[in-house]
Amino acid sequence: MSNTPSPGKEFSPNDPHQSDRQGDWWDDFYADRSKKTPPFFGTAPDENLAEWVNSDSALKRGAALDIGCGNGRNAVLLARVGFEVLGVDYSQAAITWATQRASEAGVSVDLRHSSVFDLNIAPATYELVYDSGCFHHLAPQQREAYVQLVWAALKPGGHFGLVCFRPEGGSGLSDQQVLEGKTLGGGLGYTEAALRDLWGPSFRIHSLRQMRTHARDSGLFGQSFLWCMLAQKPVSATA
C-alpha cells in the first residue's frame, strides 16, 4: 500500500485476474525491509482492525482470510486474538517476511504466495475476510469479480473489513484513463459513494470512516488518506 503513484507494468484490459503491478514488482518492493517511506512496513496492525477485534463482539472468532497480507502485521494480530488465519499475497518476498513475523510473534498463520483469484476457496469458509491495501490495486474490470469472491468466501453473517485509498490517497485516474493507459498509476482512490454503490447491494455496511492517523511509535497503523469499512454478509444469505 502506498499513496505515491508509480507507472507499474502494463496489464490487459481483458484479463480480470491481472493488475498493472505484477509479482516481480512487489517482490522488489518488499525486498528492502529497511525502507522508511512505507509506514505499513512496521509491525503495527491497522487501528480499525484492532478496534474491531477488541471491542466488537459481533466479530465471531473462526477462520479469517487476510488478502494482500504483506509482511503479516494484521495476520499476526488476528491470530493473537483467536482467529485461524490464512494470509495470501502476490509477493513471495512479502510471504517470506510474514512467515518470519509470525514465528517471532509465536503465532500460527497459514501463508500462501498467490493471487487471491487463483485460490481455491470453498464457499462459506470464513468468519472474516480482511483486505488492507489490495482492493485499490485492482483494475476496474476486476471489481465485480472481487466482490463476488469476498461474498462467496464468507459464511452467512461473516464480516468483511476493508482499508483502501480515499480520493486524496489514490492516483486520481478515472476508470476510462486506467483502461486507456493500462495503468492504475499506483492505486485508485474511492469516494464514499463509490464504495457504498459497489459493496452496499451485497453487504450490510456497518461503518465506513476515515482512518485515524497514528504516530509510528503508537503501536497502531493509521493514515488519514485511507478509508476503513466494516461490512457484513447477511445472516439470511444462501451460502
C-alpha positions as CSV (number, residue, x, y, z in Angstrom):
1,M,0.0,0.0,0.0
2,S,1.4,3.4,-0.9
3,N,0.0,6.8,-1.8
4,T,2.9,7.5,-4.1
5,P,1.9,6.8,-7.7
6,S,4.2,4.8,-10.0
7,P,3.7,3.6,-13.5
8,G,3.8,-0.1,-12.8
9,K,3.6,-2.6,-15.6
10,E,1.0,-2.8,-18.4
11,F,-2.0,-5.0,-17.9
12,S,-4.5,-6.4,-20.3
13,P,-8.0,-4.8,-20.0
14,N,-9.4,-8.2,-21.0
15,D,-7.8,-10.2,-18.1
16,P,-9.9,-9.9,-15.0
17,H,-7.2,-11.5,-12.8
18,Q,-4.4,-9.2,-13.7
19,S,-3.3,-5.8,-12.4
20,D,-0.6,-3.4,-13.5
21,R,1.8,-4.4,-10.7
22,Q,3.0,-8.0,-11.2
23,G,4.7,-10.3,-8.7
24,D,8.2,-9.2,-9.5
25,W,7.3,-5.6,-8.9
26,W,6.0,-6.4,-5.4
27,D,9.0,-8.7,-4.7
28,D,11.3,-5.8,-5.4
29,F,9.1,-3.5,-3.3
30,Y,9.3,-5.8,-0.2
31,A,12.9,-6.8,-0.7
32,D,14.3,-3.9,1.2
33,R,12.8,-4.1,4.6
34,S,14.7,-1.1,5.9
35,K,12.6,1.3,3.8
36,K,11.3,4.2,5.9
37,T,8.8,5.6,3.5
38,P,6.0,2.9,3.6
39,P,4.5,3.3,7.1
40,F,3.0,-0.1,6.9
41,F,6.4,-1.8,6.9
42,G,6.3,-1.7,10.6
43,T,4.8,-4.3,13.0
44,A,1.7,-2.2,14.0
45,P,-1.7,-3.6,12.9
46,D,-4.4,-1.3,11.4
47,E,-6.0,0.8,14.1
48,N,-9.5,0.0,12.8
49,L,-8.8,-3.8,12.9
50,A,-7.6,-3.5,16.5
51,E,-10.7,-1.6,17.4
52,W,-13.0,-4.1,15.8
53,V,-11.5,-7.3,17.3
54,N,-11.1,-5.8,20.7
55,S,-14.5,-4.0,21.1
56,D,-17.0,-5.5,18.7
57,S,-18.4,-8.8,20.0
58,A,-20.1,-9.3,16.6
59,L,-16.7,-10.3,15.1
60,K,-17.1,-14.0,15.8
61,R,-13.8,-15.9,16.1
62,G,-13.1,-18.6,13.5
63,A,-11.4,-18.7,10.1
64,A,-10.1,-15.5,8.7
65,L,-8.7,-14.6,5.3
66,D,-6.1,-11.8,5.1
67,I,-6.0,-10.7,1.4
68,G,-2.7,-8.9,0.5
69,C,-1.3,-9.8,3.9
70,G,2.1,-8.1,3.1
71,N,4.5,-8.6,6.0
72,G,1.9,-10.1,8.2
73,R,1.2,-7.3,10.7
74,N,-2.6,-7.8,10.6
75,A,-2.5,-11.5,10.2
76,V,-0.4,-11.7,13.4
77,L,-3.0,-9.7,15.3
78,L,-5.8,-11.8,14.1
79,A,-4.0,-15.0,15.2
80,R,-3.3,-13.5,18.6
81,V,-6.9,-12.8,19.3
82,G,-8.1,-16.3,18.3
83,F,-8.7,-16.4,14.6
84,E,-7.4,-19.2,12.4
85,V,-5.7,-17.1,9.7
86,L,-4.9,-17.7,6.1
87,G,-2.8,-14.9,4.6
88,V,-2.3,-14.6,0.9
89,D,0.0,-12.2,-1.0
90,Y,1.1,-11.7,-4.6
91,S,4.7,-11.3,-3.5
92,Q,6.9,-14.2,-2.3
93,A,9.1,-11.7,-0.6
94,A,6.2,-10.5,1.5
95,I,5.2,-14.1,2.4
96,T,8.8,-14.8,3.5
97,W,8.7,-11.7,5.7
98,A,5.3,-12.6,7.1
99,T,6.5,-16.1,7.9
100,Q,9.3,-14.7,9.9
101,R,7.0,-12.2,11.7
102,A,4.5,-15.0,12.7
103,S,7.4,-17.1,14.0
104,E,8.8,-14.2,16.1
105,A,5.3,-13.5,17.4
106,G,4.8,-17.1,18.4
107,V,1.5,-17.5,16.4
108,S,0.4,-19.9,13.7
109,V,-0.6,-18.4,10.4
110,D,-1.1,-20.3,7.1
111,L,0.7,-18.1,4.5
112,R,0.3,-18.6,0.7
113,H,2.1,-17.0,-2.3
114,S,-0.8,-16.5,-4.7
115,S,-3.2,-14.1,-6.3
116,V,-6.4,-14.3,-4.4
117,F,-8.2,-15.0,-7.6
118,D,-6.2,-18.2,-8.0
119,L,-7.0,-19.6,-4.6
120,N,-9.4,-22.5,-4.4
121,I,-11.7,-21.1,-1.7
122,A,-14.5,-23.3,-0.6
123,P,-17.8,-21.4,-0.4
124,A,-18.8,-20.0,3.0
125,T,-15.5,-20.8,4.7
126,Y,-14.6,-17.6,6.6
127,E,-16.0,-15.6,9.5
128,L,-13.8,-12.7,8.5
129,V,-12.2,-11.6,5.2
130,Y,-9.8,-8.7,5.6
131,D,-8.2,-6.5,2.9
132,S,-5.8,-3.8,3.8
133,G,-4.4,-2.4,0.6
134,C,-5.3,-4.9,-2.1
135,F,-8.6,-3.6,-3.4
136,H,-7.3,-0.2,-4.5
137,H,-4.7,-2.0,-6.7
138,L,-7.4,-3.8,-8.7
139,A,-8.3,-2.7,-12.1
140,P,-11.9,-1.5,-12.8
141,Q,-12.8,-4.8,-14.6
142,Q,-11.8,-6.8,-11.6
143,R,-14.2,-5.1,-9.1
144,E,-17.4,-7.2,-9.6
145,A,-15.4,-10.5,-9.6
146,Y,-13.7,-9.4,-6.4
147,V,-17.0,-8.5,-4.6
148,Q,-18.4,-11.9,-5.7
149,L,-15.2,-13.6,-4.4
150,V,-15.4,-12.0,-1.0
151,W,-19.2,-12.7,-0.7
152,A,-18.7,-16.3,-1.6
153,A,-15.8,-16.8,0.8
154,L,-17.7,-15.6,3.8
155,K,-20.1,-17.6,5.9
156,P,-23.6,-16.1,6.3
157,G,-23.2,-13.4,9.0
158,G,-19.5,-13.2,8.3
159,H,-17.7,-9.8,8.2
160,F,-15.6,-8.1,5.5
161,G,-13.1,-5.5,6.6
162,L,-11.6,-3.1,4.0
163,V,-8.9,-0.5,4.1
164,C,-8.4,1.4,0.8
165,F,-7.4,4.8,-0.6
166,R,-9.6,7.8,-0.3
167,P,-9.5,10.1,-3.3
168,E,-6.6,12.0,-2.0
169,G,-4.6,8.8,-1.5
170,G,-5.0,7.4,-5.0
171,S,-3.6,8.3,-8.4
172,G,-6.6,10.4,-9.4
173,L,-7.1,8.4,-12.6
174,S,-10.6,7.7,-13.9
175,D,-11.7,4.2,-14.9
176,Q,-11.5,5.3,-18.5
177,Q,-8.0,6.6,-18.1
178,V,-6.9,3.4,-16.4
179,L,-8.3,1.3,-19.3
180,E,-6.8,3.5,-22.0
181,G,-3.4,3.9,-20.3
182,K,-3.2,0.4,-18.9
183,T,-2.0,1.5,-15.6
184,L,-3.6,2.3,-12.2
185,G,-0.9,4.9,-11.5
186,G,-0.1,3.4,-8.1
187,G,-3.6,2.7,-7.0
188,L,-7.1,4.1,-7.2
189,G,-8.9,6.3,-4.8
190,Y,-12.5,5.9,-3.9
191,T,-15.3,8.2,-2.8
192,E,-17.7,7.1,0.0
193,A,-20.5,7.0,-2.6
194,A,-18.4,4.7,-4.9
195,L,-17.7,2.2,-2.1
196,R,-21.3,2.2,-1.0
197,D,-22.5,1.7,-4.5
198,L,-20.1,-1.3,-5.0
199,W,-20.4,-3.1,-1.7
200,G,-23.8,-2.0,-0.4
201,P,-26.0,-4.1,-2.7
202,S,-24.4,-7.4,-1.4
203,F,-23.4,-6.4,2.2
204,R,-24.7,-4.5,5.2
205,I,-22.2,-1.7,5.7
206,H,-21.9,-1.2,9.5
207,S,-19.3,1.5,9.3
208,L,-17.3,3.5,6.8
209,R,-15.0,6.1,8.1
210,Q,-11.7,7.9,7.5
211,M,-8.8,6.1,9.1
212,R,-7.4,7.8,12.2
213,T,-3.8,9.0,12.0
214,H,-1.4,7.3,14.4
215,A,2.3,8.0,15.1
216,R,4.8,5.3,14.1
217,D,5.5,4.6,17.8
218,S,1.9,4.3,18.8
219,G,1.6,0.5,18.3
220,L,-1.1,1.0,15.7
221,F,-1.1,1.9,12.0
222,G,-3.2,4.8,10.8
223,Q,-3.1,7.2,7.9
224,S,-5.8,9.7,7.1
225,F,-5.7,9.2,3.3
226,L,-7.4,5.8,3.8
227,W,-10.9,4.5,4.3
228,C,-11.9,1.9,6.9
229,M,-15.1,-0.1,6.1
230,L,-16.7,-2.9,8.1
231,A,-19.5,-4.8,6.3
232,Q,-21.4,-8.0,6.9
233,K,-22.8,-10.7,4.7
234,P,-26.5,-11.1,5.6
235,V,-27.2,-13.9,8.0
236,S,-30.0,-15.0,5.8
237,A,-27.8,-15.2,2.7
238,T,-27.6,-18.6,0.9
239,A,-24.0,-19.9,1.5
